[in-house]
Amino acid sequence: MSSQMNRRKFIVYGSAALGVSSLIKACAPATNTTPATTAASPTASSTVAASGGKIKVGILHSLSGTMAISEKSLVDATQLAIEEINKNGGVLGKQIEAIVEDGNSDWPTFAEKAKKLIEQDKVVVVFGCWTSSSRKAVLPVFEAKDHLLFYPVQYEGQECSKNIFYTGATPNQQIEPSVEWLLKNKGKEFFLVGSDYVFPRTANTIIKAQLEASGGKVVGEDYLPLGNSEVTPIITKIKQALPNGGVIYNSLNGDSNVAFFKQMQGAGLTADKYPSMSVSIAEEEVKAIGPEFLKGHYAAWNYFMTVDTPANKKFVEAFKAKYGADRVTNDPMEAGYIAVNIWKQAVEKAGKAEDLEAVRMAALGQTFDAPEGKVTMENSHHLSKFVRIGEVTSEGQFKVVYETKATVAPLPWNQFVAETKGYSCDYSDKAKGGKFKKA
């Protein structure tokens, strides 16, 4: 299948416009998570670019297929960061040359293109992947090559790789605080709705464990295949399980959300009695679905376009200036923008982009004045991040109704799930590494 996919390579100096809106979120079918076998490979030092006038980096996202509608916007944000760095003198006096590859919304293709970027193009880092399935497909490649991937999307956790830096949220930086907020403000009876893939199912496992520990109750749970719009049976189940109203926790992805929210409103399940909390709907999704169907509902993220910080004002203005006044920014795009800047700082501290081990260690503890606020790369290879909950307004933006005053430390291994409770990861200590039992 992947051999027939679009294999065009785009060589980008600084950045190139690839504007598109974002609609489909997080994770892909569990049945597609097994990557092609990765052969024995050279060491990292032999698979990165030699010193020269430029530093080669890879960008690996879907420019075609189902996920392109989401991932192209992340390419835009990544290229904006690269362009800004190049205009300010580059990294260690060298310009960044970005090689953009198309994962084609096909997980084996992601693994194939990751291998190409490392072995043939000899990039020093890759910024990429959106779905958990694409990340899991490339993970063996980066581990076998001992290379570096910066992954920019919130995810289900339960992973901590030496070769990945995660700049999106872990569940305790998005899912768990949103559940806690709902319990305090909206009710204790939850109906869980999600797409039938890795992220929603893992998220709901965490939510069920959290509700059990916190006095909440799951009254129903249902899933749809990605892209399926047959939501009427779910609407019926919600009305039966919550006849007097209650909380809907939504991890549906993509076009399913369009049908879901339109039919919710049509069935009289309005936000005042049936408030929903979404973890896959951001500014671009609101724009695509229509704010009239989402007004009064909620979403949990670390960043919203309306965040009032000087860094965010600069970020939004620069993005609109480059890609158009009608474009919006969102949380995954901000995480992609952060990733490039954290990597740049780590390279400057390490003194050499090609020394991947030095860059990996130099990344630990790096701080960045991000649009969401100042963030820090922790020893777990995950960022400390602010947590925010936003309510959709009639203008299609989010009014922040809750935010943490300080960043929240990431917990890659979930503390509500029995199998991982008590575990942590710490790459500053070789004796601890990716998973160890805390004392």
Order of alpha helices (4+ residues) and beta strands (2+ residues): beta-beta-alpha-beta-alpha-beta-alpha-beta-beta-alpha-beta-alpha-beta-alpha-beta-alpha-beta-alpha-alpha-beta-alpha-alpha-alpha-beta-beta-beta-beta-beta-beta-beta
